[in-house]
Amino acid sequence: MTLRRQGSHFLAIGGLQWLLDWGVTVWLSHLGMLIQPANVTGRVSGAMLGYWLNGKFTFAGEHSAMGRVQFQRFAFLWLCTTAASTVAVGAVDDVLGLEWAWLAKPLVEIALGLVGFVLSRHWIYRR
């Protein structure tokens, strides 16, 4: 699959992931949950959707797989990006408040998404 096609699939699936992630984060924090655990919960919901869709559609091919090893790689990357995301939105919340943290989350996730695309393409879904 070409870089352009993979990129467009990753972007579309990432948009779905982001909507689910952001919606869950905002909803839970609006209900009173602290932003940090709400962010982790949102990221879990988006991650499970994204892992499956990207493995089946975006990066599927003769040199790719979706097995235990690929899931372990995905989980490792997810833990690292979730820690970075949670620290970032927590810092914005501490300094500027909850509403600014809600607005900052998409920017944080875009930056982490770029890293995720490169690592997914060249490491996570590889045999």
C-alpha positions as CSV (number, residue, x, y, z in Angstrom):
1,M,0.0,0.0,0.0
2,T,1.3,3.4,-0.8
3,L,2.3,6.1,1.7
4,R,-0.5,8.4,0.4
5,R,-3.1,5.7,0.8
6,Q,-1.8,4.7,4.2
7,G,-1.7,8.3,5.3
8,S,-5.2,9.0,4.2
9,H,-6.5,5.9,6.0
10,F,-4.5,6.7,9.1
11,L,-5.9,10.2,9.1
12,A,-9.5,9.1,8.6
13,I,-9.2,6.5,11.3
14,G,-7.3,8.9,13.5
15,G,-10.2,11.3,13.2
16,L,-12.6,8.7,14.4
17,Q,-10.3,7.8,17.3
18,W,-9.8,11.4,18.2
19,L,-13.6,12.1,18.3
20,L,-14.2,9.2,20.5
21,D,-11.1,10.0,22.7
22,W,-11.9,13.7,23.0
23,G,-15.6,13.1,23.6
24,V,-15.1,10.6,26.4
25,T,-12.4,12.9,28.0
26,V,-14.7,16.0,27.9
27,W,-17.8,14.0,29.0
28,L,-16.1,12.4,32.0
29,S,-14.3,15.6,33.1
30,H,-17.5,17.5,32.7
31,L,-19.2,15.0,35.0
32,G,-16.5,15.8,37.6
33,M,-13.7,13.2,36.9
34,L,-10.2,14.7,37.1
35,I,-8.8,15.5,33.7
36,Q,-5.9,13.0,34.0
37,P,-8.0,9.8,34.5
38,A,-10.6,11.1,32.0
39,N,-7.8,11.5,29.5
40,V,-6.6,8.0,30.0
41,T,-10.1,6.6,29.7
42,G,-10.7,8.5,26.5
43,R,-7.4,7.3,25.1
44,V,-8.2,3.7,25.9
45,S,-11.5,3.9,24.0
46,G,-9.9,5.5,21.0
47,A,-6.9,3.2,21.0
48,M,-8.9,0.0,20.8
49,L,-10.8,1.3,17.9
50,G,-7.7,2.5,16.1
51,Y,-5.6,-0.6,16.7
52,W,-8.2,-2.8,15.1
53,L,-9.1,-0.5,12.1
54,N,-5.5,0.4,11.3
55,G,-4.4,-3.2,11.5
56,K,-7.2,-4.4,9.2
57,F,-7.2,-1.5,6.7
58,T,-4.4,1.0,7.0
59,F,-1.3,-1.2,7.4
60,A,-2.7,-4.6,6.1
61,G,-0.4,-6.2,3.6
62,E,1.9,-9.1,3.0
63,H,4.6,-7.7,5.4
64,S,2.2,-6.9,8.2
65,A,0.4,-8.7,10.9
66,M,-1.9,-8.3,13.9
67,G,-0.8,-10.7,16.5
68,R,0.6,-10.8,20.0
69,V,3.9,-9.1,19.1
70,Q,2.2,-6.3,17.2
71,F,-0.3,-5.7,20.1
72,Q,2.6,-5.6,22.5
73,R,4.4,-3.0,20.4
74,F,1.1,-1.0,20.1
75,A,0.6,-1.2,23.8
76,F,4.1,0.1,24.5
77,L,3.7,3.0,22.2
78,W,0.2,3.7,23.6
79,L,1.6,3.8,27.2
80,C,4.3,6.3,26.2
81,T,2.0,8.5,24.2
82,T,-0.7,8.4,26.9
83,A,1.8,9.4,29.5
84,A,2.9,12.3,27.3
85,S,-0.7,13.3,26.5
86,T,-1.8,13.1,30.2
87,V,1.1,15.2,31.4
88,A,0.5,17.8,28.7
89,V,-3.3,18.2,29.3
90,G,-2.7,18.1,33.0
91,A,-0.2,20.9,32.8
92,V,-2.5,23.0,30.7
93,D,-5.3,22.3,33.2
94,D,-3.1,23.3,36.1
95,V,-2.0,26.6,34.5
96,L,-4.9,27.7,32.4
97,G,-7.9,25.6,33.5
98,L,-10.1,22.8,32.4
99,E,-11.6,24.5,29.3
100,W,-8.1,25.2,27.9
101,A,-7.1,21.6,28.6
102,W,-10.1,20.5,26.5
103,L,-8.9,22.8,23.7
104,A,-5.3,21.8,24.0
105,K,-6.0,18.1,23.8
106,P,-6.5,18.0,20.0
107,L,-3.1,19.8,19.4
108,V,-1.3,17.4,21.7
109,E,-3.0,14.4,19.9
110,I,-2.1,15.7,16.5
111,A,1.6,15.8,17.4
112,L,1.5,12.4,19.0
113,G,-0.4,11.1,15.9
114,L,2.4,12.0,13.6
115,V,4.8,9.9,15.8
116,G,2.2,7.1,15.9
117,F,1.9,7.0,12.1
118,V,5.7,6.6,11.5
119,L,6.0,4.0,14.2
120,S,2.9,2.1,13.1
121,R,4.0,2.0,9.5
122,H,7.6,0.9,10.2
123,W,7.4,-1.0,13.5
124,I,4.1,-1.9,15.1
125,Y,2.3,-3.8,12.4
126,R,5.4,-5.3,10.9
127,R,5.9,-9.1,11.0
